[in-house]
């Protein structure tokens, strides 16, 4: 009976003490989140002393110690984290930061080059880091960032993705007789991999398209959908007359599909002519479907749209 009472009392004590034990366990992380670097370093040092195999805590200790300017402790903790096979990328980043603080820029770049060589392409994590960003202007660092940027954002560096750039802008669109057909906004998105189109007709109708290079075929592709249920799928490329895309239009309302082709031609006065034709005999003959002349909106008009 006495033994049962002792066990019962022990369980009661554990239940009472558990929140405080949990709080002590979380102290290091809370101090880290609060930016109390000296206290966080001490807390992680205590945690790793209790559990030498706690890989993440060794790394957090390294970061906290660096922030607290306890650099020897930071380097030692980083070695322990590496020995326990913590993330090689995060280890290299932290080594690079320590190298910057030690006025060893070449070593810092060397660490970052090792990261890039492993296939890491998130260049923004380097260029947005205050310590690593301080390497800007050094030839090796600038070359590294440029090379990583090509891998991270290939469309921005591929000339094929810029051939439709003449269509980018905020436009008023008029028919041949001069009447306003609507307005269109064509923008580059996804770091140059896509052009997006958002159309509003003078009568209030809307439609949008996504335009991109199919790198398998080398063709430009447009996929359009409008609120009225017209669906366009066309593809092609630049010709002497402009960007020529050919495919189909499908009308959701009545379930019919017809051949369609569109031609975008940059004009000498800075406008762009957009000319669509539809066929009713499988492409033997073509009839005009839409013709619009794009004129760039003034800066004041564009600013007004942004404000609204």
C-alpha positions, 0 to 999 in steps of 0.5 A: 500500500505504501508503495502505491502511495509513493507512486501516486505522489510521484505521478502528482509531482510529475504532473505539476512539474511538467509545464515547467520542465517543458518550458525549460526545454523550450527556453533556448528556442524562445530566447533564439526567437527573441534575439537574446543571443547570449542567453540563447547560446548558453541555453543551447550549450546546456541542451547539447551538454545534456544531449550531445547528439542533438544535431539541430541544437548544435547548429542553433548554438553556432548561430546564437554564438555568432550573433553574440560575437562568441566566434570560437564557440560558434566555430566549435558548435558548427564542427559538431553539427557538421560531424553529426551530418547536419544540413551541408548547405546551412553549414556552408552558409554559416561558415561563410558568415563567420568568414565575412566576420573574420575578414576572410572574404575569399574563404566566404566565397569559397564556401558559397561556391561549394554550395552552388556546386552541389546544385543549390540555386536559391541565389536570393538566400545569398543576395538577401543575407546582410552579411553575405551581401557585403561581398558584393563588388568582389569579382568572384562573388559577383560571378557566382551570383550571376551564374547562380541567377542563370540557373535559378531564373533561366527564362530571364537569360534565354533570348527566346523568352523575350521575342514577344516583349514588344507586346508588354505594356498597358494599352488602349485598344482601338478598332481600325475605324478609331473606336475604343475596343477596350484596354489590355495589360500585358505583363512579364511574370514568373521571372520572365517565363510567362507573359500574362494578359488581362483584357477589359472590353469597352462594354465591360467584358473580360478575358485573360491569357497566359503566354509562354515558350514551350521549350520542347517545341520552341514555339510560343503558346497562348492559352486564353479564356474569357468570361463569355466562354471563348477558349483559345489555344494557339501556338507558333512563333515570330515571322517577318510580319510579327508573332503568328500563332495558329490553333483553335477557338472553342465556344463553350456556350454552343460547344463548337470549335473552329480554326483560329490564328492571330498575328501581332505586328509591332508598328513603326509608330510604337503601336501594335496591331493584333489581327485574328482570323477564324476559318469555317472550312478547316483552314482553307479560307480565313475571315477577320475575327478581330482587329485592334490597334494597341496604343500605350497608355500615358504614364498618368493613366497607368499610375491611375490604374495602379492607384485604383 
